[in-house]
């Protein structure tokens, strides 16, 4: 397979993952994804931002999230985010540090 085709297929798979998370499974909470898989929608938007920055495209965290989520973070939270239990929050702190690093 040539590089162009491989890149196109990877982009298509990413778009399908994004659709799955943003349209098909809005019920799945970011905290649950992070606790189980070590990444969440915010990680995907951060990776998008990092890729843009590596290409010389200036993009901050909020811009990347709005592109990935298709809305502002506050809109997403109001529509889909539920309150996390203290146990989930504690597990998140561990998972975040293991997978992303210490919070600043």
Buried (B, 14 or more C-beta within 10 A) or exposed (E): EEEEEEEEEEEEEEEEEBEEBBEEEEEBBBBBBBBEEEBBBBBBBBBBBEEBEEEEEEBEEEBBBBBBBEBEBEEBEEEBBEEBEEEBEEBBEEBBEEEBEEEE
